[in-house]
Amino acid sequence: MGFKEEIKRRRTFAIISHPDAGKTTLTEKLLLFGGAIHVAGAVKSNKIKKTATSDFMEIEKQRGISVATSVMGFEYDGYKVNILDTPGHQDFAEDTFRTLTAVDSVIIAVDAAKGVEAQTRKLMEVCRMRNTPVIVFINKMDRPSKDPFDLLDEVEEELKIKVRPLSWPIGNGPDFKGVYNLFEKSLYLFDPGKQVVEEGVSIEDINDNQLDTDIGEESSELLREELELVEGVYPEFEMDSYRDASVAPVFFGSALNNFGVRELLHCFLKIAPTPQPSQAEERMVNAEEEKFSGFVFKIHANMDPNHRNRLAFLKICSGKFERNTNYKHVRLGKNMKFSSPTAFMADKKSIIDEAYPGDIVGLPDSGNFKIGDSVTQGEDLHYKGLPSFSPELFRYIENADPMKSKQLAKGIDQLMDEGVAQLFTSQFNGRKVIGTVGALQFEVIQYRLLHEYSASCRYEPINLYKACWLKSDNKEQLDDFKKRKLQYMAKDKYGRDVFMADSAYMLQLAQDNFKDIEFHFTSEF
Ligand code: G4P
């Protein structure tokens, strides 16, 4: 197969949802279709139990599991599908944000009874920022659900995107009879006892009497009415409006019952984008370009605490990646060869000789990589789109064992490279502040420092509201600001100036008094 064909057959995407909406179940069913796994339950739930705030064993297990399930590749009908998993726990939202920079499209799972929930809304904001095309799967139709029109309105309103249903549910809960597939014009009947669904009944004309025979007169009357309304209200499905992320196609089904999943997959494969161009600081890079390039969006560390080995997840943006070939680590300006790059197929990983744009390869690493690093065939490219977000929670981190200060420094450094949290160093007194999006990270850091680096840390409270990255064309004003606010100035790990505002009021005051300075809540603007 030629290079271009290899790219064209790739579909790299993530499934996102609020915890419990059915992401894991849907992933698993897709893998079953792909023949990548053979029994249900093979995909371990990649989530920390919601109740366990300090169950460290759970965190450890979690980290073990999530390497295997971070990327799940499978072959289906000539396509190479790459599903990138995202952590369900909201304290790891930043991990999810970064993963979303490595996908070309997204499937959003929504619970039909609960509708759009908080976490989904947040993740959709990231998709919107990057214009990522999304398909919505309304799950759990076998349970009493909200009215489908209400659900669609809710999706439009809450996720701020127009929708176009491509399937339509017939009833819900105990009365769920199936879905009518508008994309294929066929009827799929639901049988809760059966896990695998047979071919749908093709019904070109919904006025056909066949429909009444299949689902009963009452249901078919209602379905006809609703479909008429659907066609009246929602514009025809257009590939372009899906691809430019202005319209989200919507499917209904039940992942647990394997219902509506195959239709979702078939449609997804037809319409989802192939590997898209990637934006580097220097220029736009096309997937079809011959020279290899890619970036690291995730680092997984210390699977075995006795070996400081890490796995850097590299997304291939252009060209063919080959084993044992010299590539340039752009930040370090250094050539490197990778003798055992791994690919991820469902729940296995194995060494590969080559990989293509859209694929993710795992590079064993002894500490050379940071999140956001670019690797190329020589060109100095810096891939964009891996911003740091202002953390929500802050604490001073202090060394609790004076004999181990080196270990602590190294441990903190490496954990920050992995993107577990952000480190800010005060320009005023040199104290180190850890910023996170969730409270759980503080425990993870403390635990991992101890177990992987034999270092102990303790935290001290600090009252901070937000970390802001600064930008200004007025150098004089910026310098003046930094001097006056020295107490509140810090450097992030890349040495950039950060203003640590201790309240919304203080930030507002700074914005009012220093009109030429922009205060940003993300590091990329
Ligand atoms: P998540 O990854 O988004 O957090 O959700 P997950 O797939 O783990 O699903 C959450 C719960 O919802 C699971 O039940 C799962 O079995 C159930 N579920 C998923 N899809 C459907 C569906 O279509 N219909 C119904 N009725 N339930 C569904 P659980 O009891 O929390 O976990 P488990 O012990 O069954 O694994």
Boltz pocket constraint, residues with backbone or C-beta under 6 A from the ligand:
constraints:
  - pocket:
      binder: B
      contacts: [[A, 17], [A, 18], [A, 19], [A, 20], [A, 21], [A, 22], [A, 23], [A, 24], [A, 25], [A, 26], [A, 45], [A, 47], [A, 88], [A, 139], [A, 140], [A, 141], [A, 142], [A, 143], [A, 253], [A, 254], [A, 255], [A, 256], [A, 257]]
      max_distance: 6.0
